[in-house]
Amino acid sequence: MEIKKNEKAQLDNFSKIFVQLGLVLSLLIVYLSLEYKVYERDVDALEGYIQQDELEEDIPITERLEILTPPPPPPPAPERIEIVENQTEIEETVLESTETDQSEAVEVVEITQIDEVVEEEDIVEEVPFAVIEEAPIFPGCKGSKAELKQCLQDKIKQHVDKKFNTGLAQELGLEPGKKKVYVLFKINNKGDITDVQARGPHARLEKEAISVVNSLPKMIPAKQRGRAVAVKYTLPITLEVR
């Protein structure tokens, strides 16, 4: 029988694909052979880990016997008892009566003057604003103690907002954001502003804050237990730099 070739079966067109597939397959076989790992088994190292059958041992039940020791015998009685006569004389103590008789005279001591001792009360020189009994009174404030205290804070804030040069923060070239200047001062027992100190992001801002606080008007001093005292006050000043 004569074998005829099909004209359509032309494998020359696929020769390049077959070469590429063979190259990829050979590379895969080489890669797998290189990555394959073989681990050596050390049987001797595992001998110590072989579990041995636990030996069951019967433990006999024992009973503890307590041996009671008898108490020691009492000491023997003396063979002869000697009676000794008491020849010591005892002096009796006579208690004198403390009761008085009508015939006895009673001396009367006349008290002419009694000196009274007055305890000195601790004098408080300075009181924090948070615990003061009667806060300083800002000129024009009226009402109860709580209202006077709130009025004082509002008036001080209004005074600072009006007098403080807010454009100074822009002139100094500070970074944008909120800047705070803390001012500490006292309202003394005469109502005057003293000991003004400031702490802020720039020396000129501190100087401006001290100048504004020193311009506060004279106030009615605070009172603690009815006495005029000095009050410490802390004032934060917030500036917006854009």
C-alpha positions in Angstrom: 0.0 0.0 0.0 1.4 3.4 -1.0 1.5 6.0 1.7 0.4 9.4 0.5 1.2 12.7 2.2 -1.5 15.2 2.9 -0.6 18.5 1.3 -2.2 20.4 4.2 0.0 18.6 6.9 2.9 21.0 6.6 4.9 20.9 9.9 7.5 23.4 8.7 5.2 26.3 9.8 5.2 25.0 13.4 8.9 24.2 13.7 9.7 27.5 15.6 6.9 26.8 18.1 8.1 23.3 18.7 11.7 24.6 19.3 10.5 27.2 21.8 8.3 24.6 23.7 11.3 22.2 23.9 13.5 25.0 25.2 11.0 26.0 27.9 10.5 22.4 28.9 14.2 21.8 29.2 14.7 24.9 31.3 11.9 23.8 33.6 13.5 20.4 34.1 16.8 22.0 34.9 15.3 24.5 37.3 13.3 21.7 39.2 16.4 19.6 39.4 18.4 22.5 40.9 15.7 23.4 43.4 15.0 19.9 44.6 16.3 19.3 48.1 17.2 16.1 49.7 17.4 15.8 53.5 19.5 13.3 55.3 17.8 11.2 57.9 19.8 10.7 61.0 18.2 7.7 62.7 20.8 7.7 65.6 19.7 11.2 66.7 16.1 10.0 67.1 17.0 7.1 69.4 16.7 9.4 72.5 13.2 10.4 71.4 11.8 6.9 71.1 9.1 6.5 73.6 9.5 3.7 76.0 6.7 1.8 77.4 5.8 3.1 80.8 6.4 0.6 83.5 3.4 0.3 85.8 4.6 -0.2 89.4 2.2 -1.2 92.1 2.7 1.0 95.1 1.7 -0.8 98.3 -0.7 1.1 100.6 0.9 1.8 103.9 -0.6 2.9 107.1 1.1 5.4 109.4 1.1 4.4 113.0 1.4 7.2 115.6 3.2 6.2 118.8 1.8 8.0 121.8 4.4 8.8 124.4 3.2 8.8 128.0 3.4 12.1 130.0 6.3 12.4 132.4 5.6 11.4 136.0 5.1 14.1 138.6 8.0 15.1 140.8 8.3 13.0 144.0 7.0 14.5 147.3 9.5 15.7 149.9 10.2 13.2 152.6 9.8 15.8 155.5 7.9 19.1 155.6 9.4 21.8 157.8 7.1 24.5 159.2 8.9 27.9 159.6 7.5 30.4 162.0 6.9 33.9 160.6 8.8 36.3 162.9 8.7 39.3 160.7 6.6 42.1 162.0 4.3 43.9 159.6 3.7 47.6 160.0 0.2 48.6 159.3 -0.4 51.7 157.3 -3.0 54.0 158.7 -5.1 55.9 156.1 -6.0 59.4 157.2 -9.4 60.6 156.3 -9.7 63.4 153.8 -13.2 64.5 155.0 -13.4 68.0 156.4 -15.3 69.0 159.5 -17.5 72.1 159.9 -15.1 73.4 162.6 -12.2 73.5 160.2 -11.6 76.8 158.5 -11.7 76.9 154.7 -9.4 79.4 153.0 -11.0 81.3 150.2 -8.7 82.6 147.4 -10.1 85.7 145.7 -9.4 85.9 141.9 -8.9 89.4 140.9 -8.2 89.2 137.1 -8.2 86.6 134.4 -5.9 87.0 131.5 -7.4 86.0 128.2 -5.2 84.3 125.7 -6.0 85.2 122.2 -4.9 82.8 119.5 -3.3 84.6 116.5 -5.0 83.8 113.3 -2.8 82.9 110.3 -2.6 86.0 108.1 -2.9 85.0 104.4 -1.1 87.5 102.2 -1.9 86.0 98.7 -4.8 83.8 97.6 -5.3 82.2 94.2 -8.2 83.6 92.2 -9.9 80.2 92.0 -10.4 79.9 95.8 -10.9 83.5 96.8 -14.0 84.2 98.9 -14.7 87.7 97.5 -13.1 88.4 94.2 -11.7 91.9 93.3 -14.4 94.3 92.0 -13.8 95.9 88.6 -15.2 99.4 88.3 -18.8 99.3 87.2 -19.5 95.6 88.2 -22.5 94.9 90.4 -24.4 91.8 91.6 -23.7 88.7 93.8 -20.2 87.3 94.5 -20.5 84.9 91.5 -21.7 87.7 89.2 -18.9 90.1 90.4 -16.3 87.4 89.8 -17.6 86.7 86.2 -17.9 90.4 85.5 -14.2 90.9 86.5 -13.1 88.3 84.0 -15.3 89.7 81.2 -14.1 93.3 81.8 -10.4 92.3 81.8 -10.9 90.4 78.6 -12.7 93.3 77.0 -9.9 95.7 78.1 -7.2 93.5 76.6 -9.1 93.0 73.3 -9.4 96.7 73.0 -5.9 97.8 74.0 -3.7 95.0 72.6 -2.1 95.6 69.2 -3.2 92.5 67.3 -1.4 93.6 64.1 2.0 93.2 65.9 1.9 89.4 65.4 1.6 89.9 61.7 4.5 92.4 61.6 6.9 90.0 63.4 6.5 87.4 60.7 5.5 84.6 62.9 4.3 81.3 61.4 0.5 81.1 60.6 -1.7 79.7 63.4 -2.9 80.5 66.9 -0.3 82.1 69.2 -0.8 82.4 73.0 0.8 84.9 75.4 0.3 84.0 79.1 0.3 86.9 81.5 0.7 86.5 85.3 0.0 89.4 87.6 -1.4 90.3 91.1 -4.2 92.6 92.3 -2.8 93.6 95.6 -4.7 94.4 98.8 -5.1 98.0 97.7 -6.6 97.1 94.3 -3.5 98.0 92.2 -1.9 95.8 89.5 1.6 94.6 90.4 4.2 91.9 89.6 3.2 91.6 85.9 5.0 88.8 84.0 4.4 87.5 80.5 5.5 84.4 78.5 4.9 84.2 74.8 6.4 83.3 71.3 8.1 86.7 70.9 9.6 89.3 73.3 7.7 92.1 71.7 4.4 90.3 72.3 5.4 89.8 75.9 6.2 93.5 76.3 2.9 94.5 74.6 0.9 92.2 77.0 2.6 93.6 80.1 1.9 97.2 78.9 -1.8 96.4 78.4 -2.3 94.7 81.7 -0.5 97.5 83.6 -3.1 99.9 82.1 -6.0 98.1 83.9 -7.9 100.5 86.3 -7.7 100.4 90.0 -10.1 97.9 91.6 -11.7 97.2 94.9 -9.4 94.6 96.5 -10.4 91.0 97.2 -11.3 89.8 100.6 -10.6 86.6 102.4 -12.2 86.1 105.8 -13.2 89.8 105.8 -9.6 91.0 105.2 -8.3 92.6 102.1 -5.7 90.3 100.4 -3.8 90.1 97.2 -5.0 87.8 94.4 -2.9 86.0 91.8 -4.4 86.1 88.3 -3.4 84.3 85.1 -4.6 85.7 81.8 -4.1 83.9 78.4 -4.1 86.1 75.3 -4.8 84.3 72.0 -3.6 85.8 68.7 -4.5 84.5 65.2 -1.6 84.8 62.7 -2.6 84.4 59.1 
